[in-house]
Amino acid sequence: MTVEDKKSRYSPEFDVDVRGDTITADRYISREWMELENKHLWPKVWHLGGMLSELEEEGDFIRHNFGKDSVIMVRQADGSVKAFYNTCPHRGNRLVLGEAGHTPRITCGYHGWQFTPDGVLAKVQDPDDFAGGDPCGKVKLAELRCDTWGPFVFWCMDEDVAPLKDWLAPFPERLANYGLENWVRVLNLSCDADFNWKIIRDNFNESYHLPTIHPELATFINDGLPTTLFEMYPTGHNAMWMIGHQATTRVDYHSAEVPAPLDDIARAWGINPEDYNGHTGDIRAAVIKAKRELGPSRGYHMYANMTDQQLVDYFHCTLFPNLTLTMSPEQLQVLRTEPHPTDPEKCIFQHWCLYPPVEGQTELVGPLGTVPFKFDAVARHSKYGDGVSLGFVADQDLSIGTTQQQGLNSRGFKGCVLPGQEKRIQRFHELLNDYVKGEK
């Protein structure tokens, strides 16, 4: 890669050097590597636990199963949220089996021990039958760190990890203009998949696959390499800005007629696409102007705080190690892979879609077509390959997972050979190496 090429791809403000560590196959297939991740990686990062909107009143709870562990987050009387390991201190039985709900007392189904929302034991059978006296008020659930950002609740196992806002940096600041606090999760999709969790993480750390895996996006997202900006932050996270409302520069759409669906996008904002035949790249500026003028009357009040770039472009935020936030002006996609509890060659894939409340909006068009605008309008868990869609673009991303897992098991695979634009993959694995070796 020449210096000139590097400047066109990587932000001069947010770039880091990489060592060139070989990306080996064992990290995708071996139980030894999986155990190193369980020991050194997962306790040392913040985990997205769920939606804050599900925790309105004291005693409301949500549950997040992760690997062999389970965590419950509970709304407190003072409005804060606490997180606890979902295990009874009596004999280890799981306390909460449902994904969300409300209870004045967290009650173990085995022997009936009851805990208040702040995790303190409140009632047991035969309280006088304990050598140390009645355990009520003394025994507590094992608590984890818990914090919130925007519409989300996070938890962390380790006291030494940076506070959530610092750990997320720079995204709380970079995404502030979107006004995510009141956005609604409309799609809550997940599936079991037959590949290691890192395969999809690698996929979301590059745009090299777009022309082959997502060719239909090229008519309204410019995936041309010189116009795509990559950013890598000191926190270990990275991002990619892709020009939206503009066809790719990989193909000469710009001197031809406006392609679909860019033509319909233009019409939706009162723009005649035929006026842009032969210079389709100019539609992006026209959409910015139309959104500024028409957005407030259509209920898109958050446009007032957005930059021109945020009004039309796509900001892919990839948080180390396993969370991606794909940000566009009217939709936030949350894409995450989590490890299978016992099998390194399997994972759980999750796809959430959040949308801003718009006056008068009762339905919207998303990755599954038209759906009602309401919390978890579509919520389901499936097995990948059973024909249940995770969203058309997500389906395409998942389609390479199983075959790549199979290929990584080959004796012929000696380590990744990466182009310069996949530097974010290289950095991800070098950070991972540092964590699993206990050096981070």
C-alpha positions as CSV (number, residue, x, y, z in Angstrom):
1,M,0.0,0.0,0.0
2,T,1.4,3.4,-0.9
3,V,1.3,6.4,1.4
4,E,-1.2,8.0,-0.9
5,D,-3.5,5.0,-0.8
6,K,-3.2,4.8,3.0
7,K,-4.3,8.4,3.3
8,S,-7.4,7.7,1.2
9,R,-8.4,4.7,3.4
10,Y,-7.4,5.5,7.0
11,S,-8.2,8.5,9.0
12,P,-5.0,10.4,9.7
13,E,-6.4,11.2,13.2
14,F,-7.5,7.6,14.0
15,D,-4.9,5.1,12.8
16,V,-2.7,2.6,14.6
17,D,0.2,0.4,13.6
18,V,-0.1,-3.4,13.5
19,R,2.5,-6.0,14.2
20,G,1.6,-8.5,11.5
21,D,0.8,-11.5,13.8
22,T,-0.2,-14.6,11.9
23,I,-4.0,-15.2,12.2
24,T,-4.0,-18.9,13.0
25,A,-6.8,-21.4,12.6
26,D,-6.7,-22.7,16.2
27,R,-8.5,-19.5,17.5
28,Y,-11.5,-20.6,15.5
29,I,-11.5,-24.3,16.2
30,S,-9.8,-25.3,19.4
31,R,-11.3,-25.8,22.9
32,E,-8.0,-24.6,24.4
33,W,-8.3,-21.2,22.7
34,M,-12.0,-21.0,23.8
35,E,-11.0,-21.6,27.4
36,L,-8.4,-18.8,27.1
37,E,-11.1,-16.5,25.9
38,N,-13.3,-17.5,28.7
39,K,-10.6,-16.8,31.2
40,H,-8.9,-13.7,29.9
41,L,-11.2,-12.0,27.3
42,W,-14.9,-12.1,28.3
43,P,-14.4,-11.0,31.9
44,K,-12.4,-8.0,30.8
45,V,-15.0,-6.3,28.5
46,W,-18.4,-4.6,28.8
47,H,-21.3,-6.7,27.5
48,L,-24.6,-5.3,26.1
49,G,-27.2,-6.8,28.4
50,G,-30.5,-5.5,26.9
51,M,-32.8,-2.5,26.4
52,L,-33.3,0.0,29.2
53,S,-37.0,0.5,28.0
54,E,-37.8,-2.9,29.5
55,L,-36.8,-1.7,33.0
56,E,-39.4,1.0,33.8
57,E,-40.4,0.2,37.4
58,E,-38.7,-1.2,40.4
59,G,-38.6,-5.0,40.1
60,D,-38.5,-5.1,36.3
61,F,-35.8,-7.4,35.1
62,I,-34.1,-8.6,31.9
63,R,-31.9,-11.6,31.6
64,H,-28.8,-12.1,29.4
65,N,-27.4,-15.6,28.9
66,F,-23.7,-15.5,27.9
67,G,-21.7,-18.7,27.4
68,K,-22.2,-20.8,30.5
69,D,-23.2,-17.8,32.6
70,S,-26.4,-15.9,33.0
71,V,-26.9,-12.3,34.2
72,I,-30.0,-10.5,35.4
73,M,-30.4,-6.7,35.4
74,V,-33.0,-5.3,37.7
75,R,-34.5,-1.8,38.1
76,Q,-34.0,-0.3,41.6
77,A,-36.2,1.9,43.7
78,D,-33.9,4.9,43.1
79,G,-34.1,4.4,39.3
80,S,-30.7,2.8,38.9
81,V,-30.1,-0.7,37.5
82,K,-28.2,-3.4,39.2
83,A,-26.8,-6.6,37.6
84,F,-26.5,-10.0,39.4
85,Y,-25.2,-13.4,38.4
86,N,-28.4,-15.5,37.8
87,T,-27.5,-18.1,40.4
88,C,-28.9,-18.8,43.9
89,P,-26.3,-18.6,46.6
90,H,-28.0,-21.5,48.4
91,R,-27.2,-24.3,45.9
92,G,-26.5,-22.6,42.6
93,N,-29.9,-23.0,40.9
94,R,-30.7,-20.5,38.2
95,L,-33.2,-17.9,39.6
96,V,-34.7,-16.3,36.5
97,L,-35.6,-18.5,33.5
98,G,-37.6,-16.0,31.5
99,E,-36.0,-13.3,29.3
100,A,-37.8,-10.3,30.9
101,G,-40.5,-9.6,33.4
102,H,-41.4,-8.0,36.7
103,T,-41.3,-9.4,40.2
104,P,-41.3,-7.8,43.7
105,R,-39.1,-10.7,44.9
106,I,-36.5,-12.7,42.9
107,T,-37.5,-16.2,43.9
108,C,-35.6,-19.5,43.5
109,G,-37.9,-22.2,42.2
110,Y,-35.9,-24.9,44.0
111,H,-36.3,-24.1,47.7
112,G,-38.2,-20.8,47.6
113,W,-35.5,-18.4,48.7
114,Q,-36.6,-14.8,48.0
115,F,-34.4,-11.8,47.2
116,T,-35.4,-8.1,47.0
117,P,-34.6,-6.2,43.8
118,D,-31.3,-5.0,45.3
119,G,-30.2,-8.7,45.7
120,V,-30.6,-9.0,49.5
121,L,-32.0,-12.3,50.9
122,A,-35.5,-11.5,52.3
123,K,-37.1,-14.9,53.0
124,V,-36.0,-18.5,53.5
125,Q,-37.6,-21.7,54.7
126,D,-36.7,-22.6,58.3
127,P,-34.6,-19.5,59.0
128,D,-33.6,-20.7,62.4
129,D,-32.0,-23.9,61.0
130,F,-28.7,-22.1,60.1
131,A,-25.6,-22.3,62.2
132,G,-25.0,-18.6,61.9
133,G,-28.6,-17.6,62.6
134,D,-31.2,-16.3,60.2
135,P,-29.4,-15.5,56.9
136,C,-31.9,-13.0,55.7
137,G,-30.4,-9.5,55.3
138,K,-26.9,-11.0,55.3
139,V,-26.8,-13.2,52.2
140,K,-26.8,-11.3,48.9
141,L,-26.7,-12.2,45.2
142,A,-23.3,-11.9,43.5
143,E,-23.3,-8.5,41.9
144,L,-21.6,-7.3,38.7
145,R,-20.9,-3.8,37.5
146,C,-23.8,-2.3,35.6
147,D,-24.3,0.9,33.6
148,T,-26.3,2.4,30.8
149,W,-25.7,4.3,27.6
150,G,-28.4,5.6,25.3
151,P,-31.2,3.0,25.2
152,F,-28.9,0.2,26.4
153,V,-27.9,-1.6,29.6
154,F,-24.4,-3.0,29.9
155,W,-22.7,-5.3,32.5
156,C,-19.1,-6.2,33.2
157,M,-17.5,-8.9,35.4
158,D,-14.3,-7.1,36.3
159,E,-13.7,-4.1,38.5
160,D,-10.5,-3.1,36.7
161,V,-12.1,-2.5,33.3
162,A,-12.6,1.2,32.4
163,P,-16.0,2.8,33.2
164,L,-18.5,2.2,30.5
165,K,-18.4,5.6,28.9
166,D,-14.6,5.5,28.7
167,W,-14.7,1.9,27.4
168,L,-17.2,2.9,24.6
169,A,-15.2,5.9,23.5
170,P,-15.4,7.6,21.1
171,F,-18.9,6.4,20.2
172,P,-21.0,8.1,22.9
173,E,-19.7,11.4,21.5
174,R,-19.7,10.4,17.9
175,L,-23.3,9.1,18.0
176,A,-24.8,11.8,20.3
177,N,-26.4,13.7,17.4
178,Y,-28.7,10.8,16.5
179,G,-30.6,11.0,19.8
180,L,-30.7,7.3,20.4
181,E,-32.1,7.5,23.9
182,N,-35.7,7.0,22.8
183,W,-35.2,4.8,19.8
184,V,-37.3,1.6,19.8
185,R,-36.1,-1.9,19.2
186,V,-38.6,-3.2,16.6
187,L,-36.7,-6.4,15.5
188,N,-35.1,-8.7,18.0
189,L,-33.7,-11.7,16.0
190,S,-31.2,-14.3,16.9
191,C,-30.0,-17.7,15.8
192,D,-27.7,-20.6,16.6
193,A,-25.0,-20.9,14.0
194,D,-22.4,-23.6,13.1
195,F,-19.3,-21.4,13.1
196,N,-17.0,-19.7,15.6
197,W,-18.1,-16.2,16.9
198,K,-15.0,-14.5,15.3
199,I,-15.9,-15.4,11.7
200,I,-18.7,-12.8,11.6
201,R,-16.5,-10.4,13.6
202,D,-13.9,-10.6,10.9
203,N,-16.7,-10.0,8.3
204,F,-17.8,-6.8,10.1
205,N,-14.2,-5.6,10.4
206,E,-14.0,-5.2,6.6
207,S,-15.9,-4.0,3.5
208,Y,-13.9,-6.1,1.1
209,H,-16.9,-8.6,0.9
210,L,-19.5,-6.1,-0.2
211,P,-19.2,-6.4,-4.0
212,T,-19.5,-10.2,-3.8
213,I,-21.8,-10.9,-0.8
214,H,-24.0,-7.8,-1.0
215,P,-23.9,-6.7,-4.7
216,E,-27.4,-5.1,-4.5
217,L,-26.2,-2.5,-2.0
218,A,-23.9,-1.0,-4.7
219,T,-26.7,1.0,-6.2
220,F,-27.3,3.2,-3.1
221,I,-24.2,2.7,-1.0
222,N,-20.8,3.8,-2.4
223,D,-18.5,0.9,-1.4
224,G,-15.6,2.2,-3.5
225,L,-12.4,1.9,-1.6
226,P,-11.0,5.5,-2.1
227,T,-14.2,7.0,-0.7
228,T,-14.5,4.7,2.3
229,L,-12.9,6.0,5.5
230,F,-11.6,3.6,8.1
231,E,-10.9,4.7,11.7
232,M,-9.1,2.8,14.5
233,Y,-9.3,4.1,18.0
234,P,-7.0,3.8,21.0
235,T,-9.8,2.0,22.9
236,G,-9.5,-1.0,20.5
237,H,-12.7,-0.2,18.7
238,N,-12.9,0.9,15.0
239,A,-15.3,2.3,12.5
240,M,-16.0,2.8,8.8
241,W,-17.8,5.6,7.1
242,M,-19.4,4.7,3.8
243,I,-21.1,7.3,1.5
244,G,-24.8,6.7,1.3
245,H,-27.4,7.8,-1.2
246,Q,-24.8,7.4,-3.9
247,A,-24.0,4.4,-6.1
248,T,-20.7,2.7,-6.0
249,T,-17.7,4.1,-7.9
250,R,-16.6,0.5,-8.7
251,V,-19.2,0.5,-11.5
252,D,-20.0,3.5,-13.8
253,Y,-23.5,4.2,-12.5
254,H,-22.8,7.9,-12.3
255,S,-22.9,8.6,-16.1
256,A,-26.1,6.5,-16.6
257,E,-29.7,6.6,-15.4
258,V,-30.3,6.6,-11.7
259,P,-30.4,3.0,-10.6
260,A,-33.0,1.4,-8.3
261,P,-33.6,1.7,-5.4
262,L,-31.7,5.1,-5.4
263,D,-34.5,6.4,-7.7
264,D,-37.2,5.5,-5.2
265,I,-35.2,7.0,-2.4
266,A,-35.0,10.2,-4.3
267,R,-38.8,10.2,-5.0
268,A,-39.5,9.6,-1.4
269,W,-37.9,13.1,-0.7
270,G,-39.7,14.9,-3.6
271,I,-36.7,14.6,-5.9
272,N,-37.2,13.7,-9.6
273,P,-34.5,11.1,-10.3
274,E,-34.6,11.7,-14.1
275,D,-33.1,15.2,-13.4
276,Y,-30.0,13.4,-12.2
277,N,-29.5,10.9,-15.1
278,G,-25.8,11.2,-16.1
279,H,-24.8,12.7,-12.8
280,T,-26.3,10.4,-10.2
281,G,-23.6,11.2,-7.6
282,D,-25.3,14.6,-7.1
283,I,-28.5,13.0,-5.6
284,R,-26.7,12.7,-2.3
285,A,-26.5,16.5,-1.9
286,A,-30.1,16.8,-3.1
287,V,-31.3,14.4,-0.4
288,I,-29.4,16.3,2.3
289,K,-31.2,19.5,1.2
290,A,-34.6,17.8,1.1
291,K,-34.1,16.3,4.5
292,R,-33.2,19.6,6.0
293,E,-36.3,21.2,4.5
294,L,-38.9,18.4,4.8
295,G,-37.6,16.4,7.8
296,P,-39.3,18.4,10.6
297,S,-42.7,18.3,8.9
298,R,-42.4,14.6,8.5
299,G,-41.6,14.0,12.2
300,Y,-37.9,13.5,11.8
301,H,-37.0,16.1,14.5
302,M,-33.6,14.5,15.2
303,Y,-32.4,15.6,11.8
304,A,-31.8,19.1,13.3
305,N,-28.9,17.8,15.4
306,M,-27.3,15.7,12.7
307,T,-24.4,16.7,10.4
308,D,-24.9,16.5,6.7
309,Q,-22.8,13.3,6.7
310,Q,-25.0,11.8,9.4
311,L,-28.1,12.6,7.3
312,V,-27.1,10.3,4.4
313,D,-24.1,8.2,5.2
314,Y,-23.5,4.9,7.0
315,F,-21.4,4.8,10.1
316,H,-20.3,1.2,10.9
317,C,-19.1,1.1,14.5
318,T,-17.3,-2.1,15.4
319,L,-16.7,-2.5,19.2
320,F,-14.1,-4.9,20.4
321,P,-14.6,-7.7,20.7
322,N,-18.0,-8.8,19.5
323,L,-20.5,-5.9,18.9
324,T,-21.3,-3.9,15.8
325,L,-23.5,-0.8,15.6
326,T,-24.4,0.1,12.0
327,M,-25.7,3.6,12.2
328,S,-27.9,5.3,9.5
329,P,-30.1,8.4,10.0
330,E,-33.3,6.4,10.5
331,Q,-32.1,3.0,11.7
332,L,-29.6,1.4,14.1
333,Q,-28.7,-2.2,13.5
334,V,-27.1,-4.0,16.4
335,L,-25.2,-7.1,15.3
336,R,-23.4,-9.4,17.7
337,T,-21.9,-12.9,17.9
338,E,-21.5,-14.6,21.2
339,P,-19.7,-17.9,22.0
340,H,-21.5,-21.1,22.3
341,P,-21.4,-22.4,25.9
342,T,-19.2,-25.5,25.1
343,D,-18.5,-25.8,21.3
344,P,-15.8,-23.4,19.8
345,E,-17.2,-24.2,16.3
346,K,-20.6,-22.7,17.1
347,C,-22.0,-19.4,18.2
348,I,-25.1,-17.3,18.8
349,F,-25.8,-14.5,16.3
350,Q,-28.0,-11.6,17.3
351,H,-29.6,-8.9,15.1
352,W,-31.6,-6.0,16.6
353,C,-33.0,-3.1,14.6
354,L,-33.9,0.2,16.4
355,Y,-35.8,3.1,14.9
356,P,-36.6,6.6,16.1
357,P,-40.2,7.4,17.0
358,V,-41.8,9.5,14.3
359,E,-45.1,11.3,14.7
360,G,-48.0,9.3,13.2
361,Q,-45.8,6.3,12.3
362,T,-47.6,3.0,12.9
363,E,-45.4,0.7,10.6
364,L,-42.1,0.8,8.8
365,V,-40.1,-1.0,6.2
366,G,-37.0,-2.8,7.5
367,P,-34.9,-5.9,6.7
368,L,-37.9,-8.2,7.0
369,G,-40.3,-5.9,5.0
370,T,-43.1,-4.0,6.5
371,V,-43.6,-4.5,10.2
372,P,-45.5,-2.6,13.0
373,F,-43.7,0.2,14.7
374,K,-43.7,-1.2,18.3
375,F,-41.2,-2.7,20.7
376,D,-40.1,-6.2,19.6
377,A,-42.7,-6.3,16.8
378,V,-40.7,-9.4,15.6
379,A,-38.8,-11.3,18.3
380,R,-37.6,-14.8,17.6
381,H,-34.8,-17.3,17.9
382,S,-34.0,-19.8,15.2
383,K,-31.3,-22.2,13.9
384,Y,-29.4,-20.7,10.9
385,G,-30.3,-22.7,7.8
386,D,-33.8,-23.5,8.8
387,G,-35.2,-20.9,6.4
388,V,-36.1,-18.2,9.0
389,S,-34.7,-14.9,7.9
390,L,-32.5,-12.7,10.1
391,G,-32.8,-9.9,7.6
392,F,-31.8,-10.0,4.0
393,V,-28.3,-8.5,4.4
394,A,-27.6,-10.4,7.7
395,D,-28.7,-13.6,5.8
396,Q,-26.0,-12.9,3.2
397,D,-23.3,-12.3,5.9
398,L,-24.2,-15.5,7.7
399,S,-24.2,-17.5,4.4
400,I,-20.3,-17.6,4.4
401,G,-20.0,-18.7,8.0
402,T,-20.3,-22.5,7.8
403,T,-18.1,-22.8,4.7
404,Q,-15.4,-20.7,6.2
405,Q,-15.5,-22.7,9.4
406,Q,-15.1,-25.8,7.3
407,G,-12.2,-24.3,5.4
408,L,-10.4,-23.2,8.6
409,N,-10.3,-26.8,9.6
410,S,-8.2,-27.7,6.6
411,R,-4.6,-28.6,6.9
412,G,-4.1,-26.4,3.9
413,F,-4.9,-23.2,5.7
414,K,-1.7,-21.6,7.0
415,G,-3.0,-18.2,8.2
416,C,-4.8,-15.2,6.7
417,V,-3.3,-13.3,3.8
418,L,-4.9,-9.8,4.1
419,P,-5.0,-6.7,1.8
420,G,-4.4,-3.3,3.3
421,Q,-8.1,-2.5,3.6
422,E,-8.4,-5.4,6.0
423,K,-6.1,-3.9,8.5
424,R,-8.9,-3.7,11.1
425,I,-9.1,-7.6,11.0
426,Q,-5.3,-7.7,11.7
427,R,-5.7,-5.3,14.6
428,F,-8.7,-7.2,16.1
429,H,-6.7,-10.4,16.2
430,E,-3.6,-8.8,17.6
431,L,-5.7,-7.3,20.4
432,L,-7.3,-10.8,20.9
433,N,-3.8,-12.3,21.1
434,D,-2.9,-9.8,23.9
435,Y,-6.0,-10.6,25.8
436,V,-5.8,-14.4,25.7
437,K,-2.1,-14.3,26.6
438,G,-3.0,-12.2,29.6
439,E,-1.0,-9.3,28.4
440,K,-3.9,-6.8,28.1
